[in-house]
């Protein structure tokens, strides 16, 4: 019995000792603010205060695995460097917000693309000997607006604002660390306004009291840019320069215009009715040389020469030609009297300064209505004779007095017009010529050897592709209606900008006035002497806030 009592007392003592040890351990765990389960080496005990320090703030990216973007931060001691940023605006880093990070798939994810960058911070125990888990430490991230670009509205739509975690989100955010001391990846969204500049900073809650008064690390700066590419397509013997001033014009609104590739074609490659003698389609004198004419009659075949590229998702196709003409319709029925064959020059009223007649016509047949009738008096053998005219009877002669001038050579069945005049009635197909046009990413551009004309038209057509000049109500919010916008009623085809232009009154076609002499790229006429080769100050904010994710 005594033995049993002694054993019982011993059991109680052992239990009491275990309870004291458990309570002591629980108190110690309660004092360990940043630990979950101790994993350290007992030979290297942690300090009582459990103070931490912030040691890294890095940009990260996940491809096959997560790694660091070396620049704008530095390399990490704990993660591999997967990519280094190379696209810079001075000392700052371009962020191309109009392109998706995964345009080439996750294994080739681009950190320089997209609206946000990913940031992680890492802490360590201030006492380097401590090996306890770092889970649960707090790190505060801050977004800083380094600079707002010119023309930025006082407020942006929420979806276009900067922020942490989301567009329009907070500018301060607290994250929690894992066992290794890393925070989760935090998204820093840039604004959608080109030229805005941002950085980020982080501080750790070193003492665990919520003060975040420790060492601050900073990273950045990122600048909002957009990027797009272009392909040049032209005849193999047609030397066309790269549009250098267009590149400069877009740089001024923080958009990077990059040459992608070039393709050439031969005369044998081209569809029928592409090549005409230069003098036939040249508003000036012209030569006998073949000139490529591309427009509504054959452009679809040239559209097919465009090469899509996954790593260049916003890409325009510059189809460069000597002349850009489109089939425009038929002239009105007009009556002439001729007294010789071939006749003298006959001027066909086409109702437009930029219209002309070519043979063969751009499409279909040239003669829509063509008749002749003798004017011989009654009793003459030729009286009442009449017949039809065909395309073969219409002559377009080098040196003609205008692109709307033709001659008529009567068929053999017609009487001699030198004896009695012959009445001719004509309705002819005609075309119109332009400096360029855009159809989403497909653009026809005329190059006449004047580089300033080329660059103005290239910049202009890309501008249309990116929604310029926006009509009232079509502009990005919260921008007001474009103050210099005008439509076809005052010149051109489409919507344009009248900066520095004057309005000419008195033309029947433009009863509300015709704008002349504008200096903005988005003016409706090519103006190599007066165009400033940049988007004007009024256009600037509309370019900076435009989406640029596609050409439409």
C-alpha positions as CSV (number, residue, x, y, z in Angstrom):
1,X,0.0,0.0,0.0
2,X,2.8,2.4,0.9
3,X,4.5,1.7,-2.3
4,X,1.4,2.5,-4.2
5,X,1.0,5.8,-2.3
6,X,4.7,6.8,-3.0
7,X,4.1,6.0,-6.7
8,X,1.0,8.1,-6.7
9,X,2.8,11.0,-5.1
10,X,5.6,10.7,-7.8
11,X,3.0,10.6,-10.5
12,X,1.4,13.8,-9.2
13,X,4.9,15.5,-9.1
14,X,5.7,14.4,-12.6
15,X,2.3,15.8,-13.8
16,X,2.9,19.1,-12.0
17,X,6.3,19.4,-13.6
18,X,4.8,18.7,-17.0
19,X,2.2,21.4,-16.4
20,X,4.8,24.0,-15.4
21,X,6.8,23.2,-18.5
22,X,3.7,23.4,-20.7
23,X,2.7,26.8,-19.2
24,X,6.3,28.1,-19.6
25,X,6.4,26.9,-23.2
26,X,3.0,28.5,-24.0
27,X,4.1,31.8,-22.5
28,X,7.3,31.7,-24.6
29,X,5.2,30.9,-27.7
30,X,2.9,33.8,-26.9
31,X,5.9,36.1,-26.6
32,X,7.2,34.9,-30.0
33,X,5.1,37.3,-32.1
34,X,6.4,36.3,-35.5
35,X,6.8,32.5,-35.1
36,X,4.5,29.7,-35.6
37,X,6.4,26.5,-34.7
38,X,10.1,26.9,-33.6
39,X,12.4,25.3,-36.2
40,X,15.7,26.8,-35.0
41,X,18.8,25.4,-33.6
42,X,18.7,25.4,-29.7
43,X,22.4,26.3,-29.8
44,X,21.5,29.6,-31.5
45,X,18.7,31.0,-29.5
46,X,16.7,34.0,-30.8
47,X,16.7,37.4,-29.0
48,X,13.7,38.1,-26.7
49,X,12.5,41.1,-28.7
50,X,12.3,39.1,-32.0
51,X,13.1,42.2,-34.1
52,X,13.0,41.9,-37.9
53,X,14.6,43.9,-40.7
54,X,13.6,44.5,-44.3
55,X,16.3,43.2,-46.6
56,X,14.8,43.1,-50.1
57,X,12.2,44.8,-52.3
58,X,12.2,43.3,-55.8
59,X,10.1,43.0,-58.9
60,X,9.2,39.4,-59.7
61,X,7.8,37.5,-62.6
62,X,6.6,33.9,-63.0
63,X,7.5,32.0,-66.1
64,X,8.0,28.3,-65.5
65,X,8.9,29.3,-62.0
66,X,9.1,32.6,-60.1
67,X,12.2,34.7,-60.4
68,X,13.4,38.3,-60.2
69,X,13.3,41.1,-62.8
70,X,16.7,42.5,-62.5
71,X,16.0,46.2,-63.0
72,X,14.3,48.3,-61.8
73,X,15.4,46.5,-58.6
74,X,18.5,44.6,-58.0
75,X,19.2,40.8,-58.1
76,X,17.9,38.8,-55.2
77,X,19.9,36.7,-52.8
78,X,17.1,34.1,-52.6
79,X,15.5,34.0,-56.1
80,X,17.0,33.5,-59.6
81,X,17.1,36.3,-62.1
82,X,14.8,35.4,-64.9
83,X,14.9,38.6,-67.0
84,X,16.5,42.0,-67.1
85,X,14.6,45.1,-68.2
86,X,16.1,46.9,-71.2
87,X,13.4,49.4,-72.3
88,X,14.2,52.7,-70.7
89,X,12.9,56.3,-70.8
90,X,16.1,58.1,-69.6
91,X,16.8,56.5,-66.3
92,X,13.3,55.1,-65.9
93,X,11.7,51.9,-67.1
94,X,9.0,51.8,-69.8
95,X,5.9,49.9,-69.0
96,X,3.9,49.1,-72.2
97,X,0.4,49.0,-70.8
98,X,-1.4,48.2,-74.2
99,X,0.2,44.8,-74.6
100,X,-0.5,41.7,-72.6
101,X,2.2,40.1,-70.5
102,X,1.4,36.7,-72.0
103,X,1.4,37.6,-75.7
104,X,3.9,34.8,-76.3
105,X,2.6,32.6,-73.5
106,X,3.6,32.1,-69.9
107,X,7.1,30.7,-70.5
108,X,8.0,34.0,-72.3
109,X,6.0,36.3,-70.1
110,X,7.0,39.9,-70.5
111,X,7.4,42.0,-67.3
112,X,7.6,45.2,-69.4
113,X,4.0,44.6,-70.7
114,X,0.7,45.1,-69.0
115,X,-0.9,47.6,-66.5
116,X,0.8,46.2,-63.4
117,X,4.1,45.1,-62.0
118,X,4.5,42.4,-59.3
119,X,6.5,43.2,-56.2
120,X,7.7,41.1,-53.3
121,X,9.5,42.1,-50.1
122,X,11.6,39.9,-47.8
123,X,12.5,40.3,-44.1
124,X,15.0,38.6,-41.9
125,X,15.5,38.4,-38.1
126,X,17.6,41.3,-37.0
127,X,19.5,38.8,-34.9
128,X,21.0,36.8,-37.7
129,X,21.4,33.8,-35.5
130,X,17.7,33.2,-35.2
131,X,16.3,30.4,-37.3
132,X,12.6,30.6,-36.3
133,X,9.9,30.8,-38.9
134,X,9.2,34.3,-40.2
135,X,5.6,33.7,-41.0
136,X,3.2,36.5,-40.0
137,X,5.5,39.5,-40.2
138,X,4.0,42.6,-41.6
139,X,5.3,44.7,-44.5
140,X,3.8,47.9,-45.7
141,X,3.9,48.8,-49.4
142,X,3.4,52.3,-50.7
143,X,2.7,53.6,-54.2
144,X,4.2,56.9,-55.1
145,X,3.2,59.1,-58.0
146,X,6.5,60.5,-59.1
147,X,5.2,62.7,-61.9
148,X,1.9,63.3,-63.7
149,X,2.2,63.8,-67.4
150,X,1.1,67.0,-69.1
151,X,-2.6,67.3,-69.8
152,X,-3.6,64.6,-67.4
153,X,-7.2,65.4,-66.2
154,X,-7.7,66.2,-62.5
155,X,-9.4,62.9,-62.1
156,X,-9.3,59.7,-64.2
157,X,-12.0,57.0,-64.5
158,X,-11.3,54.4,-61.8
159,X,-10.3,51.8,-64.3
160,X,-7.6,54.2,-65.6
161,X,-6.2,55.2,-62.2
162,X,-3.1,53.8,-60.5
163,X,-3.3,51.7,-57.4
164,X,-2.1,48.8,-55.3
165,X,-3.9,45.5,-55.8
166,X,-6.2,46.9,-58.5
167,X,-6.6,49.8,-60.8
168,X,-7.9,52.7,-58.7
169,X,-6.9,50.8,-55.6
170,X,-5.2,52.1,-52.4
171,X,-1.8,53.7,-52.3
172,X,-0.8,51.9,-49.1
173,X,-1.2,48.2,-48.5
174,X,0.0,45.8,-45.8
175,X,1.1,42.3,-46.7
176,X,2.1,39.3,-44.5
177,X,5.2,37.2,-44.9
178,X,5.6,33.4,-45.2
179,X,8.1,31.2,-43.2
180,X,11.0,32.3,-45.4
181,X,10.2,36.0,-44.8
182,X,8.7,36.7,-48.3
183,X,5.5,38.6,-48.7
184,X,3.0,37.5,-51.3
185,X,3.3,39.1,-54.7
186,X,1.6,42.6,-54.7
187,X,0.3,44.1,-57.9
188,X,1.2,47.7,-58.5
189,X,-1.1,49.1,-61.2
190,X,0.1,52.0,-63.2
191,X,-2.3,54.6,-64.6
192,X,-3.6,54.4,-68.2
193,X,-2.3,57.9,-68.9
194,X,0.9,57.9,-71.0
195,X,3.9,59.6,-69.4
196,X,2.8,59.2,-65.8
197,X,5.6,58.0,-63.6
198,X,5.5,55.8,-60.5
199,X,7.7,54.2,-57.9
200,X,7.0,52.0,-54.8
201,X,8.5,51.6,-51.4
202,X,8.2,49.2,-48.5
203,X,8.8,49.2,-44.7
204,X,8.6,46.3,-42.3
205,X,6.9,46.4,-38.9
206,X,10.3,45.8,-37.2
207,X,9.1,45.8,-33.6
208,X,5.7,44.2,-34.2
209,X,3.9,47.2,-32.8
210,X,2.3,48.5,-36.1
211,X,4.6,51.6,-36.3
212,X,6.4,50.6,-39.6
213,X,9.3,52.9,-38.6
214,X,12.1,50.8,-39.9
215,X,14.3,51.0,-42.9
216,X,12.6,52.0,-46.1
217,X,13.5,50.4,-49.5
218,X,12.4,51.9,-52.8
219,X,12.0,50.5,-56.3
220,X,11.1,52.0,-59.7
221,X,10.6,54.2,-61.6
222,X,8.1,53.0,-64.1
223,X,6.7,55.2,-66.9
224,X,3.5,54.6,-68.8
225,X,4.2,53.9,-72.4
226,X,2.5,52.1,-75.3
227,X,4.2,50.2,-78.1
228,X,3.2,49.2,-81.6
229,X,4.9,47.9,-84.7
230,X,4.8,48.3,-88.5
231,X,5.5,46.2,-91.5
232,X,6.6,47.8,-94.8
233,X,5.3,46.3,-98.1
234,X,6.3,47.7,-101.5
235,X,7.5,47.0,-105.0
236,X,11.1,45.6,-104.9
237,X,12.5,48.6,-107.0
238,X,10.5,51.2,-105.1
239,X,12.9,52.6,-102.5
240,X,10.9,53.9,-99.5
241,X,12.6,55.3,-96.3
242,X,11.5,54.3,-92.8
243,X,9.1,57.0,-91.4
244,X,11.6,58.5,-88.9
245,X,9.5,61.6,-88.1
246,X,6.5,59.4,-87.4
247,X,8.6,57.5,-84.8
248,X,9.5,60.9,-83.2
249,X,5.8,62.1,-83.3
250,X,4.6,59.1,-81.3
251,X,7.6,59.3,-78.9
252,X,6.3,62.7,-77.8
253,X,3.0,61.0,-76.6
254,X,5.0,58.1,-75.0
255,X,4.2,55.6,-77.7
256,X,7.0,53.5,-79.2
257,X,6.7,52.8,-82.9
258,X,9.0,50.0,-84.0
259,X,9.8,48.5,-87.4
260,X,9.0,44.8,-87.6
261,X,9.7,43.5,-91.1
262,X,9.6,44.4,-94.8
263,X,8.1,42.5,-97.8
264,X,8.5,43.3,-101.4
265,X,6.6,42.2,-104.6
266,X,7.4,42.2,-108.3
267,X,5.2,43.1,-111.2
268,X,4.6,39.4,-111.8
269,X,3.3,39.0,-108.2
270,X,0.8,41.9,-108.5
271,X,-2.8,41.5,-109.5
272,X,-4.0,42.9,-112.9
273,X,-4.5,46.6,-113.1
274,X,-1.8,47.4,-110.6
275,X,0.8,49.0,-112.9
276,X,0.0,52.0,-115.1
277,X,2.4,54.4,-116.9
278,X,3.3,57.1,-114.4
279,X,1.9,60.0,-116.6
280,X,-1.6,58.4,-116.6
281,X,-2.0,58.6,-112.9
282,X,0.3,61.5,-112.0
283,X,-1.4,64.8,-111.2
284,X,1.8,66.4,-112.6
285,X,3.5,65.6,-115.9
286,X,4.8,62.1,-115.2
287,X,7.0,59.7,-117.1
288,X,6.7,56.5,-119.1
289,X,7.8,54.4,-116.1
290,X,5.5,51.8,-114.6
291,X,3.9,53.0,-111.3
292,X,2.2,50.8,-108.8
293,X,-1.4,51.9,-108.2
294,X,-3.0,50.3,-105.2
295,X,-6.5,51.0,-103.9
296,X,-10.1,49.7,-103.6
297,X,-9.7,47.6,-106.8
298,X,-6.7,45.5,-105.7
299,X,-5.8,46.2,-102.1
300,X,-7.3,42.9,-100.8
301,X,-4.5,41.1,-102.5
302,X,-1.9,43.2,-100.8
303,X,-3.6,42.9,-97.5
304,X,-2.7,39.2,-97.7
305,X,1.0,40.1,-97.5
306,X,0.7,41.1,-93.9
307,X,2.5,38.8,-91.5
308,X,1.0,38.4,-88.0
309,X,3.5,37.9,-85.1
310,X,2.6,36.8,-81.6
311,X,5.2,39.0,-80.0
312,X,4.0,42.0,-81.9
313,X,0.3,42.0,-81.4
314,X,-0.4,45.7,-82.2
315,X,1.0,45.9,-85.7
316,X,0.2,48.0,-88.7
317,X,0.7,47.2,-92.3
318,X,2.1,50.0,-94.4
319,X,1.4,49.2,-98.1
320,X,3.5,51.8,-99.9
321,X,2.8,52.7,-103.5
322,X,3.5,55.3,-106.1
323,X,-0.2,56.2,-106.2
324,X,-3.3,55.3,-104.2
325,X,-6.5,55.3,-106.3
326,X,-10.0,54.0,-105.6
327,X,-12.8,53.3,-108.1
328,X,-15.2,56.1,-107.5
329,X,-18.2,55.5,-109.8
330,X,-19.5,56.8,-113.1
331,X,-19.5,60.3,-114.5
332,X,-22.8,61.9,-115.4
333,X,-23.9,61.5,-119.1
334,X,-22.3,64.3,-121.1
335,X,-22.7,65.3,-124.7
336,X,-20.0,66.6,-127.1
337,X,-19.7,67.4,-130.8
338,X,-16.6,66.4,-132.6
339,X,-15.3,67.3,-136.0
340,X,-12.3,65.0,-136.2
341,X,-11.3,61.5,-135.2
342,X,-9.5,61.1,-132.9
343,X,-11.2,64.1,-131.5
344,X,-9.7,67.1,-129.7
345,X,-9.5,66.7,-125.9
346,X,-12.8,66.3,-124.2
347,X,-13.0,67.3,-120.5
348,X,-15.2,65.0,-118.5
349,X,-16.8,66.7,-115.5
350,X,-16.1,64.4,-112.6
351,X,-17.2,66.8,-109.9
352,X,-14.0,66.5,-107.8
353,X,-10.5,67.9,-108.0
354,X,-8.9,64.5,-107.1
355,X,-10.6,62.5,-109.8
356,X,-9.4,61.0,-113.0
357,X,-9.8,58.5,-115.8
358,X,-7.4,55.7,-116.6
359,X,-7.5,52.9,-119.1
360,X,-8.0,50.1,-118.6
361,X,-10.2,51.4,-115.8
362,X,-9.4,50.3,-112.2
363,X,-12.3,47.8,-112.4
364,X,-14.9,46.7,-114.8
365,X,-15.4,48.5,-118.2
366,X,-14.6,52.1,-118.9
367,X,-17.6,53.0,-121.0
368,X,-20.8,52.8,-119.1
369,X,-22.8,54.6,-121.8
370,X,-21.2,55.5,-125.2
371,X,-23.0,56.5,-128.4
372,X,-22.4,58.5,-131.5
373,X,-24.9,60.1,-134.0
374,X,-24.2,61.9,-137.2
375,X,-25.2,65.5,-137.4
376,X,-25.5,65.4,-141.2
377,X,-28.7,67.2,-142.4
378,X,-31.7,65.5,-143.9
379,X,-31.0,64.3,-147.4
380,X,-27.3,63.6,-146.7
381,X,-26.2,60.0,-147.0
382,X,-24.9,60.1,-143.4
383,X,-28.1,61.5,-142.0
384,X,-29.5,59.5,-139.0
385,X,-26.5,57.2,-138.8
386,X,-25.6,56.2,-135.2
387,X,-23.9,53.6,-133.2
388,X,-22.2,52.7,-129.9
389,X,-18.7,53.4,-128.5
390,X,-16.6,50.8,-126.6
391,X,-13.6,51.0,-124.3
392,X,-11.4,50.7,-127.4
393,X,-12.8,54.0,-128.8
394,X,-11.7,56.0,-125.7
395,X,-8.1,57.3,-125.7
396,X,-6.1,58.5,-122.8
397,X,-3.1,60.3,-124.2
398,X,0.3,61.3,-122.6
399,X,0.4,65.0,-122.1
400,X,-3.3,65.4,-121.8
401,X,-4.6,68.6,-120.2
402,X,-5.8,66.9,-117.0
403,X,-6.5,63.6,-115.5
404,X,-10.2,64.0,-116.5
405,X,-9.4,64.5,-120.2
406,X,-9.9,61.9,-123.0
407,X,-10.2,61.7,-126.8
408,X,-12.7,59.8,-128.8
409,X,-11.7,57.8,-131.9
410,X,-14.8,56.9,-133.8
411,X,-15.2,53.3,-134.9
412,X,-14.8,52.4,-138.6
413,X,-18.6,52.2,-139.1
414,X,-19.0,55.9,-138.2
415,X,-19.1,58.6,-140.9
416,X,-16.3,61.1,-141.4
417,X,-16.7,63.8,-138.8
418,X,-14.7,66.3,-140.9
419,X,-17.7,66.4,-143.3
420,X,-20.4,66.7,-140.7
421,X,-20.0,66.9,-137.0
422,X,-20.8,63.8,-134.9
423,X,-22.6,64.0,-131.6
424,X,-21.0,61.9,-128.8
425,X,-22.6,61.0,-125.5
426,X,-20.4,59.5,-122.8
427,X,-20.7,58.2,-119.3
428,X,-17.3,56.9,-118.1
429,X,-16.0,55.1,-115.0
430,X,-13.5,57.1,-113.0
431,X,-11.4,56.9,-109.9
432,X,-10.2,59.2,-107.2
433,X,-6.7,59.6,-105.9
434,X,-5.6,60.1,-102.3
435,X,-2.5,60.3,-100.1
436,X,-3.4,57.4,-98.0
437,X,-6.1,55.5,-96.2
438,X,-6.5,53.1,-93.2
439,X,-8.6,50.1,-92.7
440,X,-7.9,48.9,-89.2
441,X,-4.3,47.7,-89.3
442,X,-4.1,47.8,-93.1
443,X,-2.9,51.2,-94.5
444,X,-2.3,52.3,-98.0
445,X,0.3,55.1,-98.2
446,X,1.4,57.0,-101.3
447,X,5.1,57.9,-101.5
448,X,6.1,60.5,-104.1
449,X,9.7,61.0,-102.9
450,X,8.9,63.6,-100.3
451,X,9.8,62.3,-96.9
452,X,7.7,64.8,-95.0
453,X,4.6,63.8,-96.9
454,X,5.3,60.2,-96.2
455,X,5.7,60.7,-92.5
456,X,2.7,63.0,-92.1
457,X,0.5,60.4,-93.9
458,X,1.9,57.4,-91.9
459,X,1.4,59.3,-88.6
460,X,-2.0,60.4,-89.7
461,X,-3.3,56.9,-90.7
462,X,-1.9,55.3,-87.5
463,X,-3.7,58.1,-85.7
464,X,-7.0,57.2,-87.3
465,X,-6.3,53.5,-86.3
466,X,-5.9,54.7,-82.7
467,X,-9.2,56.6,-82.7
468,X,-8.0,60.1,-83.6
469,X,-9.4,62.7,-84.0
470,X,-12.3,61.5,-81.7
471,X,-15.7,62.8,-82.5
472,X,-17.8,64.3,-79.7
473,X,-18.8,61.6,-77.3
474,X,-16.2,59.2,-78.6
475,X,-13.2,60.5,-76.7
476,X,-11.8,58.7,-73.6
477,X,-13.5,59.8,-70.4
478,X,-13.2,62.2,-68.6
479,X,-11.7,64.3,-71.4
480,X,-14.1,66.9,-72.9
481,X,-15.0,67.0,-76.6
482,X,-11.9,67.6,-78.7
483,X,-11.9,71.4,-79.2
484,X,-10.5,71.3,-82.8
485,X,-12.4,68.3,-84.2
486,X,-14.2,68.6,-87.5
487,X,-15.9,66.2,-90.0
488,X,-16.3,65.8,-93.8
489,X,-18.5,68.9,-94.0
490,X,-15.4,71.0,-93.6
491,X,-13.0,68.9,-95.6
492,X,-11.5,65.5,-96.0
493,X,-13.0,62.1,-95.3
494,X,-13.4,61.3,-91.6
495,X,-12.7,63.2,-88.4
496,X,-9.8,65.6,-88.2
497,X,-8.1,68.4,-86.3
498,X,-8.1,72.1,-87.4
499,X,-5.3,73.5,-85.3
500,X,-3.9,76.7,-87.0
501,X,-6.2,76.2,-89.9
502,X,-8.3,79.0,-91.5
503,X,-11.8,78.5,-92.9
504,X,-12.5,79.4,-96.5
505,X,-16.1,80.2,-97.4
506,X,-17.9,80.3,-100.6
507,X,-17.4,76.8,-102.0
508,X,-20.7,75.1,-102.9
509,X,-19.5,71.7,-101.6
510,X,-18.6,73.2,-98.2
511,X,-21.4,75.6,-97.3
512,X,-20.1,75.9,-93.7
513,X,-16.6,76.5,-94.8
514,X,-13.5,74.5,-95.9
515,X,-10.5,74.3,-93.5
516,X,-7.1,75.1,-95.0
517,X,-3.5,75.1,-93.8
518,X,-3.8,73.1,-90.6
519,X,-0.5,72.2,-88.9
520,X,-1.4,69.2,-86.9
521,X,-0.7,65.6,-88.1
522,X,-4.5,65.0,-88.0
523,X,-5.3,67.8,-90.5
524,X,-7.1,66.4,-93.5
525,X,-4.7,67.5,-96.2
526,X,-1.0,66.7,-96.7
527,X,0.8,69.9,-95.8
528,X,4.6,69.1,-95.9
529,X,5.6,72.8,-95.6
530,X,3.2,73.7,-92.9
531,X,2.7,70.5,-90.9
532,X,4.7,70.5,-87.7
533,X,5.0,66.7,-87.9
534,X,3.6,66.3,-84.4
535,X,0.3,65.9,-82.7
536,X,-0.8,69.4,-81.6
537,X,-1.2,70.3,-77.9
538,X,-5.0,69.9,-78.3
539,X,-4.6,66.3,-79.6
540,X,-1.9,65.3,-77.1
541,X,-4.1,64.2,-74.1
542,X,-6.4,62.2,-76.4
543,X,-3.4,60.2,-77.6
544,X,-2.1,59.7,-74.1
545,X,-5.4,58.4,-72.8
546,X,-6.3,56.3,-75.8
547,X,-6.3,52.5,-75.4
548,X,-3.8,51.6,-78.2
549,X,-4.5,47.9,-77.6
550,X,-5.6,47.4,-81.2
551,X,-5.8,49.3,-84.5
552,X,-9.5,49.8,-85.4
